[in-house]
Amino acid sequence: MLPTPTRLFSTPARGSNSGSGSVVRDPLVKAWVLERANGPCEACDQPAPFIGADSFTFLEVHHLRRLADNGSDRPENAVAVCPNCHRRLHFSENTHTYRETLYGKVSELVCE
């Protein structure tokens, strides 16, 4: 069991299970992943681009196996990445290869 993160957000979960295609996300997963990263992007290792309004470093959480494809909403399926790496994970021509490198970089990840 993962310890309760010290960085917990009061942001409500996005989406719903109403058939619209969006999935409710657990805010604890976001907090755990961001705490695990501890500041730098887990993909490029660069510092977060800025400090957010919440006084924490700004990184985005990306699920390696999409929730829409039955990926789990667990820290073992998510990484904290800078906005550039997040876009690269979604839109680059080598998305699959780039995603696979993260399994070697972040030991807590489990390929689903």
The first five atom37 places (N, CA, C, CB, O) and aatype in JSON, in Angstrom:
{
  "aatype": [12, 10, 14, 16, 14, 16, 1, 10, 13, 15, 16, 14, 0, 1, 7, 15, 2, 15, 7, 15, 7, 15, 19, 19, 1, 3, 14, 10, 19, 11, 0, 17, 19, 10, 6, 1, 0, 2, 7, 14, 4, 6, 0, 4, 3, 5, 14, 0, 14, 13, 9, 7, 0, 3, 15, 13, 16, 13, 10, 6, 19, 8, 8, 10, 1, 1, 10, 0, 3, 2, 7, 15, 3, 1, 14, 6, 2, 0, 19, 0, 19, 4, 14, 2, 4, 8, 1, 1, 10, 8, 13, 15, 6, 2, 16, 8, 16, 18, 1, 6, 16, 10, 18, 7, 11, 19, 15, 6, 10, 19, 4, 6],
  "atom_mask": [
    [1, 1, 1, 1, 1],
    [1, 1, 1, 1, 1],
    [1, 1, 1, 1, 1],
    [1, 1, 1, 1, 1],
    [1, 1, 1, 1, 1],
    [1, 1, 1, 1, 1],
    [1, 1, 1, 1, 1],
    [1, 1, 1, 1, 1],
    [1, 1, 1, 1, 1],
    [1, 1, 1, 1, 1],
    [1, 1, 1, 1, 1],
    [1, 1, 1, 1, 1],
    [1, 1, 1, 1, 1],
    [1, 1, 1, 1, 1],
    [1, 1, 1, 0, 1],
    [1, 1, 1, 1, 1],
    [1, 1, 1, 1, 1],
    [1, 1, 1, 1, 1],
    [1, 1, 1, 0, 1],
    [1, 1, 1, 1, 1],
    [1, 1, 1, 0, 1],
    [1, 1, 1, 1, 1],
    [1, 1, 1, 1, 1],
    [1, 1, 1, 1, 1],
    [1, 1, 1, 1, 1],
    [1, 1, 1, 1, 1],
    [1, 1, 1, 1, 1],
    [1, 1, 1, 1, 1],
    [1, 1, 1, 1, 1],
    [1, 1, 1, 1, 1],
    [1, 1, 1, 1, 1],
    [1, 1, 1, 1, 1],
    [1, 1, 1, 1, 1],
    [1, 1, 1, 1, 1],
    [1, 1, 1, 1, 1],
    [1, 1, 1, 1, 1],
    [1, 1, 1, 1, 1],
    [1, 1, 1, 1, 1],
    [1, 1, 1, 0, 1],
    [1, 1, 1, 1, 1],
    [1, 1, 1, 1, 1],
    [1, 1, 1, 1, 1],
    [1, 1, 1, 1, 1],
    [1, 1, 1, 1, 1],
    [1, 1, 1, 1, 1],
    [1, 1, 1, 1, 1],
    [1, 1, 1, 1, 1],
    [1, 1, 1, 1, 1],
    [1, 1, 1, 1, 1],
    [1, 1, 1, 1, 1],
    [1, 1, 1, 1, 1],
    [1, 1, 1, 0, 1],
    [1, 1, 1, 1, 1],
    [1, 1, 1, 1, 1],
    [1, 1, 1, 1, 1],
    [1, 1, 1, 1, 1],
    [1, 1, 1, 1, 1],
    [1, 1, 1, 1, 1],
    [1, 1, 1, 1, 1],
    [1, 1, 1, 1, 1],
    [1, 1, 1, 1, 1],
    [1, 1, 1, 1, 1],
    [1, 1, 1, 1, 1],
    [1, 1, 1, 1, 1],
    [1, 1, 1, 1, 1],
    [1, 1, 1, 1, 1],
    [1, 1, 1, 1, 1],
    [1, 1, 1, 1, 1],
    [1, 1, 1, 1, 1],
    [1, 1, 1, 1, 1],
    [1, 1, 1, 0, 1],
    [1, 1, 1, 1, 1],
    [1, 1, 1, 1, 1],
    [1, 1, 1, 1, 1],
    [1, 1, 1, 1, 1],
    [1, 1, 1, 1, 1],
    [1, 1, 1, 1, 1],
    [1, 1, 1, 1, 1],
    [1, 1, 1, 1, 1],
    [1, 1, 1, 1, 1],
    [1, 1, 1, 1, 1],
    [1, 1, 1, 1, 1],
    [1, 1, 1, 1, 1],
    [1, 1, 1, 1, 1],
    [1, 1, 1, 1, 1],
    [1, 1, 1, 1, 1],
    [1, 1, 1, 1, 1],
    [1, 1, 1, 1, 1],
    [1, 1, 1, 1, 1],
    [1, 1, 1, 1, 1],
    [1, 1, 1, 1, 1],
    [1, 1, 1, 1, 1],
    [1, 1, 1, 1, 1],
    [1, 1, 1, 1, 1],
    [1, 1, 1, 1, 1],
    [1, 1, 1, 1, 1],
    [1, 1, 1, 1, 1],
    [1, 1, 1, 1, 1],
    [1, 1, 1, 1, 1],
    [1, 1, 1, 1, 1],
    [1, 1, 1, 1, 1],
    [1, 1, 1, 1, 1],
    [1, 1, 1, 1, 1],
    [1, 1, 1, 0, 1],
    [1, 1, 1, 1, 1],
    [1, 1, 1, 1, 1],
    [1, 1, 1, 1, 1],
    [1, 1, 1, 1, 1],
    [1, 1, 1, 1, 1],
    [1, 1, 1, 1, 1],
    [1, 1, 1, 1, 1],
    [1, 1, 1, 1, 1]
  ],
  "atom_positions": [
    [[0.84, -1.19, 0.0], [0.0, 0.0, 0.0], [0.88, 1.24, 0.0], [-0.96, 0.01, 1.22], [1.83, 1.33, 0.77]],
    [[0.57, 2.17, -0.85], [1.32, 3.41, -0.91], [0.96, 4.31, 0.26], [1.06, 4.14, -2.24], [-0.2, 4.35, 0.68]],
    [[1.93, 5.03, 0.8], [1.62, 5.97, 1.88], [0.8, 7.14, 1.34], [2.91, 6.48, 2.55], [0.84, 7.44, 0.15]],
    [[0.06, 7.78, 2.22], [-0.71, 8.95, 1.82], [0.24, 10.05, 1.39], [-1.64, 9.43, 2.97], [1.15, 10.4, 2.15]],
    [[0.06, 10.6, 0.2], [0.97, 11.65, -0.26], [0.79, 12.93, 0.54], [0.76, 11.92, -1.74], [-0.3, 13.25, 1.0]],
    [[1.89, 13.65, 0.7], [1.82, 14.93, 1.39], [1.28, 16.0, 0.46], [3.19, 15.33, 1.93], [0.83, 17.06, 0.91]],
    [[1.31, 15.74, -0.81], [0.85, 16.69, -1.82], [-0.51, 16.21, -2.34], [1.88, 16.84, -2.99], [-0.57, 15.5, -3.34]],
    [[-1.56, 16.6, -1.67], [-2.9, 16.16, -2.05], [-3.69, 17.34, -2.57], [-3.63, 15.51, -0.85], [-3.68, 18.42, -1.98]],
    [[-4.36, 17.14, -3.65], [-5.1, 18.23, -4.29], [-6.57, 18.15, -3.95], [-4.91, 18.2, -5.8], [-7.11, 17.06, -3.76]],
    [[-7.21, 19.29, -3.88], [-8.64, 19.34, -3.62], [-9.43, 19.4, -4.92], [-8.98, 20.53, -2.74], [-10.65, 19.59, -4.91]],
    [[-8.74, 19.23, -6.04], [-9.41, 19.27, -7.34], [-10.34, 18.07, -7.48], [-8.38, 19.31, -8.48], [-9.91, 16.95, -7.23]],
    [[-11.58, 18.29, -7.88], [-12.49, 17.16, -8.06], [-12.07, 16.29, -9.24], [-13.92, 17.65, -8.25], [-11.41, 16.77, -10.17]],
    [[-12.44, 15.03, -9.2], [-12.15, 14.12, -10.3], [-12.88, 14.61, -11.55], [-12.57, 12.67, -9.95], [-14.0, 15.11, -11.46]],
    [[-12.24, 14.46, -12.72], [-12.85, 14.89, -13.97], [-13.63, 13.74, -14.57], [-11.79, 15.4, -14.96], [-13.37, 12.57, -14.3]],
    [[-14.59, 14.1, -15.39], [-15.3, 13.1, -16.16], [-16.42, 12.45, -15.38], [0.0, 0.0, 0.0], [-16.74, 12.84, -14.25]],
    [[-17.01, 11.45, -16.0], [-18.1, 10.71, -15.37], [-18.17, 9.36, -16.04], [-19.45, 11.47, -15.47], [-17.49, 9.1, -17.03]],
    [[-18.99, 8.52, -15.52], [-19.2, 7.21, -16.14], [-20.56, 7.19, -16.84], [-19.12, 6.09, -15.08], [-21.23, 6.16, -16.85]],
    [[-20.95, 8.29, -17.42], [-22.27, 8.42, -18.04], [-22.3, 7.96, -19.49], [-22.72, 9.85, -17.95], [-23.27, 8.21, -20.2]],
    [[-21.25, 7.3, -19.94], [-21.22, 6.83, -21.31], [-20.64, 7.83, -22.29], [0.0, 0.0, 0.0], [-20.64, 7.58, -23.49]],
    [[-20.15, 8.94, -21.81], [-19.6, 9.96, -22.69], [-18.18, 9.66, -23.12], [-19.65, 11.31, -22.02], [-17.62, 10.38, -23.95]],
    [[-17.59, 8.61, -22.59], [-16.23, 8.26, -22.95], [-15.2, 8.74, -21.95], [0.0, 0.0, 0.0], [-14.06, 8.28, -21.97]],
    [[-15.57, 9.65, -21.06], [-14.62, 10.11, -20.05], [-14.69, 9.21, -18.83], [-14.91, 11.58, -19.66], [-15.68, 8.53, -18.59]],
    [[-13.6, 9.21, -18.07], [-13.47, 8.31, -16.93], [-13.16, 9.13, -15.69], [-12.38, 7.25, -17.17], [-12.37, 10.07, -15.75]],
    [[-13.78, 8.78, -14.57], [-13.48, 9.46, -13.32], [-12.09, 9.06, -12.87], [-14.54, 9.12, -12.23], [-11.75, 7.87, -12.85]],
    [[-11.28, 10.05, -12.5], [-9.91, 9.79, -12.06], [-9.81, 9.99, -10.56], [-8.91, 10.73, -12.79], [-10.49, 10.84, -9.99]],
    [[-8.97, 9.19, -9.93], [-8.74, 9.29, -8.49], [-7.73, 10.39, -8.22], [-8.25, 7.93, -7.9], [-6.6, 10.3, -8.7]],
    [[-8.09, 11.44, -7.48], [-7.13, 12.53, -7.22], [-5.91, 12.07, -6.42], [-7.82, 13.65, -6.48], [-4.87, 12.72, -6.48]],
    [[-6.03, 10.97, -5.68], [-4.87, 10.45, -4.95], [-3.8, 9.93, -5.91], [-5.29, 9.34, -4.0], [-2.61, 10.05, -5.62]],
    [[-4.21, 9.37, -7.03], [-3.24, 8.87, -8.01], [-2.41, 10.04, -8.53], [-3.96, 8.15, -9.2], [-1.19, 9.94, -8.61]],
    [[-3.06, 11.13, -8.86], [-2.34, 12.32, -9.32], [-1.35, 12.77, -8.26], [-3.33, 13.46, -9.66], [-0.19, 13.07, -8.57]],
    [[-1.79, 12.83, -7.01], [-0.92, 13.28, -5.93], [0.28, 12.35, -5.75], [-1.7, 13.38, -4.62], [1.4, 12.82, -5.57]],
    [[0.05, 11.04, -5.79], [1.15, 10.08, -5.63], [2.17, 10.22, -6.76], [0.61, 8.63, -5.59], [3.38, 10.23, -6.51]],
    [[1.68, 10.32, -7.99], [2.58, 10.39, -9.14], [3.41, 11.67, -9.1], [1.78, 10.32, -10.46], [4.62, 11.64, -9.34]],
    [[2.78, 12.79, -8.78], [3.52, 14.05, -8.7], [4.52, 14.04, -7.56], [2.55, 15.22, -8.54], [5.61, 14.59, -7.68]],
    [[4.16, 13.41, -6.45], [5.11, 13.33, -5.33], [6.28, 12.41, -5.68], [4.39, 12.81, -4.06], [7.42, 12.69, -5.32]],
    [[6.0, 11.32, -6.39], [7.07, 10.4, -6.81], [8.07, 11.14, -7.69], [6.48, 9.19, -7.56], [9.28, 10.94, -7.53]],
    [[7.59, 11.97, -8.6], [8.49, 12.71, -9.5], [9.34, 13.71, -8.73], [7.68, 13.43, -10.58], [10.5, 13.93, -9.08]],
    [[8.78, 14.3, -7.71], [9.51, 15.21, -6.82], [10.14, 16.4, -7.56], [10.58, 14.45, -6.09], [11.23, 16.85, -7.2]],
    [[9.46, 16.9, -8.58], [9.94, 18.11, -9.25], [10.25, 17.99, -10.71], [0.0, 0.0, 0.0], [9.59, 18.65, -11.52]],
    [[11.22, 17.17, -11.12], [11.54, 17.11, -12.55], [10.58, 16.2, -13.33], [12.97, 16.62, -12.74], [9.92, 15.33, -12.77]],
    [[10.54, 16.43, -14.63], [9.76, 15.6, -15.54], [10.33, 14.18, -15.52], [9.78, 16.18, -17.0], [11.55, 14.0, -15.6]],
    [[9.47, 13.18, -15.42], [9.95, 11.79, -15.39], [10.37, 11.31, -16.77], [8.86, 10.88, -14.84], [10.97, 10.24, -16.88]],
    [[10.07, 12.05, -17.82], [10.48, 11.66, -19.17], [11.81, 12.28, -19.57], [9.41, 12.06, -20.17], [12.73, 11.56, -19.95]],
    [[11.93, 13.6, -19.47], [13.15, 14.28, -19.95], [14.09, 14.7, -18.81], [12.77, 15.5, -20.75], [15.19, 15.18, -19.08]],
    [[13.67, 14.53, -17.57], [14.48, 14.86, -16.38], [14.74, 16.36, -16.21], [15.79, 14.14, -16.45], [15.54, 16.74, -15.36]],
    [[14.09, 17.2, -17.0], [14.24, 18.64, -16.85], [13.34, 19.14, -15.72], [13.91, 19.38, -18.18], [12.31, 18.53, -15.43]],
    [[13.72, 20.25, -15.08], [12.85, 20.81, -14.03], [11.48, 21.17, -14.6], [13.51, 22.05, -13.39], [11.35, 21.49, -15.78]],
    [[10.48, 21.11, -13.76], [9.14, 21.54, -14.18], [9.23, 22.96, -14.72], [8.12, 21.46, -12.99], [10.05, 23.75, -14.24]],
    [[8.41, 23.31, -15.71], [8.56, 24.61, -16.37], [8.25, 25.82, -15.5], [7.68, 24.64, -17.56], [8.73, 26.92, -15.77]],
    [[7.45, 25.64, -14.45], [7.12, 26.76, -13.57], [6.48, 26.23, -12.29], [6.17, 27.76, -14.27], [6.15, 25.05, -12.19]],
    [[6.31, 27.11, -11.33], [5.61, 26.8, -10.09], [4.16, 27.19, -10.29], [6.26, 27.54, -8.85], [3.86, 28.31, -10.72]],
    [[3.25, 26.27, -9.99], [1.83, 26.54, -10.17], [1.25, 27.43, -9.08], [0.0, 0.0, 0.0], [1.93, 27.75, -8.1]],
    [[0.0, 27.82, -9.25], [-0.7, 28.66, -8.28], [-0.8, 27.98, -6.92], [-2.09, 29.02, -8.79], [-1.0, 28.64, -5.9]],
    [[-0.68, 26.64, -6.9], [-0.75, 25.89, -5.63], [0.61, 25.82, -4.94], [-1.27, 24.48, -5.88], [0.75, 25.14, -3.93]],
    [[1.62, 26.52, -5.48], [2.99, 26.58, -4.94], [3.8, 25.31, -5.16], [2.95, 26.89, -3.47], [4.86, 25.15, -4.56]],
    [[3.31, 24.41, -6.0], [4.05, 23.2, -6.34], [4.55, 23.3, -7.78], [3.15, 21.94, -6.17], [4.04, 24.09, -8.58]],
    [[5.57, 22.5, -8.1], [6.07, 22.47, -9.47], [4.96, 21.97, -10.39], [7.33, 21.56, -9.58], [4.17, 21.1, -10.01]],
    [[4.89, 22.52, -11.59], [3.83, 22.17, -12.53], [4.26, 21.04, -13.45], [3.42, 23.39, -13.36], [5.14, 21.21, -14.29]],
    [[3.65, 19.89, -13.27], [3.8, 18.75, -14.18], [2.41, 18.19, -14.44], [4.76, 17.65, -13.57], [1.49, 18.4, -13.66]],
    [[2.26, 17.48, -15.55], [0.99, 16.87, -15.91], [1.1, 15.36, -15.74], [0.58, 17.24, -17.36], [2.17, 14.79, -15.98]],
    [[0.02, 14.73, -15.34], [0.02, 13.28, -15.16], [-0.52, 12.63, -16.43], [-0.82, 12.86, -13.91], [-1.59, 12.98, -16.91]],
    [[0.25, 11.67, -16.95], [-0.12, 10.96, -18.17], [-0.22, 9.47, -17.87], [0.92, 11.22, -19.31], [0.69, 8.88, -17.29]],
    [[-1.35, 8.86, -18.26], [-1.52, 7.41, -18.11], [-0.9, 6.73, -19.33], [-3.05, 7.03, -17.97], [-1.26, 7.03, -20.46]],
    [[0.03, 5.81, -19.09], [0.73, 5.16, -20.21], [-0.21, 4.28, -21.02], [1.89, 4.33, -19.68], [-0.16, 4.29, -22.25]],
    [[-1.06, 3.52, -20.35], [-2.14, 2.83, -21.07], [-3.39, 3.65, -20.79], [-2.32, 1.31, -20.61], [-3.81, 3.8, -19.64]],
    [[-3.97, 4.18, -21.84], [-5.11, 5.08, -21.7], [-6.24, 4.46, -20.89], [-5.62, 5.49, -23.07], [-6.53, 3.27, -21.01]],
    [[-6.87, 5.29, -20.07], [-8.01, 4.83, -19.29], [-9.13, 4.38, -20.23], [-8.52, 5.93, -18.35], [-9.86, 3.44, -19.91]],
    [[-9.27, 5.04, -21.37], [-10.28, 4.67, -22.35], [-10.01, 3.29, -22.95], [-10.34, 5.71, -23.46], [-10.92, 2.66, -23.49]],
    [[-8.76, 2.82, -22.86], [-8.39, 1.49, -23.35], [-8.27, 0.5, -22.19], [-7.07, 1.55, -24.13], [-7.52, -0.47, -22.28]],
    [[-9.0, 0.76, -21.12], [-9.01, -0.09, -19.93], [-7.71, -0.07, -19.15], [-9.33, -1.49, -20.31], [-7.41, -1.02, -18.42]],
    [[-6.93, 0.99, -19.3], [-5.76, 1.16, -18.45], [-6.21, 1.48, -17.03], [0.0, 0.0, 0.0], [-7.28, 2.05, -16.83]],
    [[-5.39, 1.13, -16.06], [-5.78, 1.37, -14.67], [-5.43, 2.79, -14.25], [-5.08, 0.36, -13.74], [-4.48, 3.39, -14.75]],
    [[-6.22, 3.32, -13.33], [-5.95, 4.63, -12.74], [-5.16, 4.38, -11.47], [-7.29, 5.43, -12.46], [-5.67, 4.53, -10.36]],
    [[-3.9, 3.99, -11.67], [-2.99, 3.67, -10.56], [-1.64, 4.32, -10.83], [-2.85, 2.12, -10.38], [-1.28, 4.55, -11.99]],
    [[-0.88, 4.6, -9.77], [0.44, 5.2, -9.97], [1.36, 4.36, -10.85], [1.1, 5.43, -8.64], [2.26, 4.9, -11.5]],
    [[1.15, 3.06, -10.88], [1.99, 2.16, -11.67], [1.73, 2.29, -13.17], [1.77, 0.73, -11.24], [2.46, 1.7, -13.98]],
    [[0.71, 3.05, -13.55], [0.36, 3.26, -14.95], [0.43, 4.73, -15.34], [-1.05, 2.71, -15.23], [-0.09, 5.12, -16.38]],
    [[1.07, 5.55, -14.52], [1.07, 6.99, -14.79], [2.43, 7.61, -14.51], [0.0, 7.69, -13.95], [3.18, 7.16, -13.64]],
    [[2.74, 8.65, -15.27], [3.99, 9.39, -15.09], [3.68, 10.88, -14.99], [4.97, 9.12, -16.27], [2.66, 11.36, -15.49]],
    [[4.58, 11.6, -14.32], [4.49, 13.06, -14.21], [5.43, 13.65, -15.25], [4.84, 13.56, -12.76], [6.64, 13.44, -15.18]],
    [[4.87, 14.39, -16.19], [5.67, 14.9, -17.3], [5.42, 16.39, -17.53], [5.37, 14.12, -18.57], [4.36, 16.92, -17.19]],
    [[6.41, 17.05, -18.12], [6.26, 18.46, -18.49], [5.29, 18.54, -19.67], [7.66, 19.1, -18.85], [5.05, 17.54, -20.34]],
    [[4.73, 19.72, -19.93], [3.79, 19.85, -21.04], [4.36, 19.4, -22.39], [3.33, 21.27, -21.14], [3.63, 18.82, -23.19]],
    [[5.64, 19.67, -22.66], [6.22, 19.25, -23.94], [6.26, 17.73, -24.06], [7.63, 19.81, -24.1], [5.89, 17.18, -25.09]],
    [[6.72, 17.06, -23.01], [6.78, 15.59, -23.06], [5.38, 14.99, -23.1], [7.55, 15.05, -21.85], [5.16, 13.95, -23.72]],
    [[4.42, 15.64, -22.44], [3.05, 15.15, -22.48], [2.52, 15.18, -23.91], [2.14, 15.98, -21.54], [1.89, 14.22, -24.35]],
    [[2.77, 16.28, -24.63], [2.34, 16.35, -26.02], [3.08, 15.32, -26.87], [2.57, 17.77, -26.59], [2.5, 14.71, -27.76]],
    [[4.35, 15.13, -26.58], [5.14, 14.13, -27.33], [4.55, 12.74, -27.13], [6.62, 14.16, -26.88], [4.49, 11.95, -28.07]],
    [[4.12, 12.43, -25.9], [3.53, 11.12, -25.63], [2.21, 10.93, -26.38], [3.3, 10.96, -24.13], [1.82, 9.79, -26.65]],
    [[1.53, 12.0, -26.7], [0.26, 11.9, -27.42], [0.4, 12.02, -28.93], [-0.68, 12.96, -26.94], [-0.32, 11.34, -29.67]],
    [[1.31, 12.86, -29.41], [1.26, 13.25, -30.81], [2.51, 12.99, -31.65], [0.96, 14.65, -30.89], [2.47, 13.22, -32.86]],
    [[3.61, 12.54, -31.07], [4.83, 12.38, -31.87], [4.74, 11.13, -32.75], [6.06, 12.3, -30.97], [3.95, 10.23, -32.5]],
    [[5.58, 11.11, -33.77], [5.59, 9.95, -34.67], [6.17, 8.71, -33.99], [6.39, 10.27, -35.92], [5.94, 7.59, -34.45]],
    [[6.92, 8.9, -32.89], [7.5, 7.75, -32.18], [6.9, 7.59, -30.78], [9.03, 7.92, -32.07], [7.59, 7.23, -29.83]],
    [[5.6, 7.87, -30.67], [4.92, 7.81, -29.37], [5.15, 6.47, -28.67], [3.43, 8.04, -29.56], [5.47, 6.45, -27.49]],
    [[4.98, 5.37, -29.4], [5.11, 4.04, -28.78], [6.52, 3.83, -28.22], [4.77, 2.94, -29.8], [6.67, 3.37, -27.09]],
    [[7.53, 4.15, -29.0], [8.92, 3.98, -28.56], [9.22, 4.86, -27.36], [9.88, 4.29, -29.7], [9.86, 4.42, -26.4]],
    [[8.77, 6.11, -27.41], [9.01, 7.05, -26.31], [8.35, 6.55, -25.02], [8.48, 8.46, -26.67], [8.94, 6.61, -23.95]],
    [[7.11, 6.06, -25.15], [6.4, 5.52, -23.98], [7.16, 4.32, -23.41], [4.95, 5.11, -24.37], [7.29, 4.19, -22.19]],
    [[7.65, 3.45, -24.25], [8.35, 2.25, -23.78], [9.62, 2.61, -23.01], [8.71, 1.36, -24.96], [9.98, 1.89, -22.08]],
    [[10.3, 3.7, -23.36], [11.51, 4.08, -22.63], [11.2, 4.44, -21.18], [12.2, 5.26, -23.32], [12.05, 4.3, -20.31]],
    [[9.98, 4.91, -20.94], [9.61, 5.3, -19.57], [9.55, 4.11, -18.62], [8.27, 6.01, -19.57], [9.82, 4.25, -17.43]],
    [[9.21, 2.93, -19.14], [9.18, 1.74, -18.28], [10.58, 1.42, -17.76], [8.62, 0.53, -19.06], [10.71, 0.88, -16.66]],
    [[11.6, 1.75, -18.52], [12.97, 1.54, -18.06], [13.48, 2.63, -17.14], [0.0, 0.0, 0.0], [14.39, 2.4, -16.34]],
    [[12.89, 3.82, -17.23], [13.34, 4.96, -16.42], [12.68, 5.02, -15.05], [13.06, 6.24, -17.15], [13.33, 5.38, -14.07]],
    [[11.4, 4.67, -14.97], [10.64, 4.8, -13.72], [10.34, 3.4, -13.2], [9.3, 5.62, -13.94], [9.47, 2.71, -13.73]],
    [[11.07, 2.99, -12.18], [11.01, 1.6, -11.72], [9.64, 1.18, -11.21], [12.03, 1.38, -10.64], [9.33, -0.01, -11.22]],
    [[8.83, 2.11, -10.76], [7.52, 1.76, -10.21], [6.48, 1.43, -11.28], [7.01, 2.88, -9.35], [5.41, 0.91, -10.96]],
    [[6.77, 1.74, -12.54], [5.8, 1.5, -13.6], [5.65, 0.02, -13.91], [6.2, 2.26, -14.86], [6.62, -0.74, -13.86]],
    [[4.42, -0.37, -14.23], [4.12, -1.74, -14.62], [3.41, -1.68, -15.97], [3.24, -2.48, -13.54], [2.39, -1.0, -16.11]],
    [[3.94, -2.37, -16.96], [3.34, -2.38, -18.29], [2.02, -3.13, -18.25], [4.31, -3.02, -19.33], [1.95, -4.26, -17.77]],
    [[0.99, -2.5, -18.75], [-0.35, -3.14, -18.77], [-0.69, -3.58, -20.18], [-1.43, -2.17, -18.25], [-1.77, -4.13, -20.4]]
  ]
}
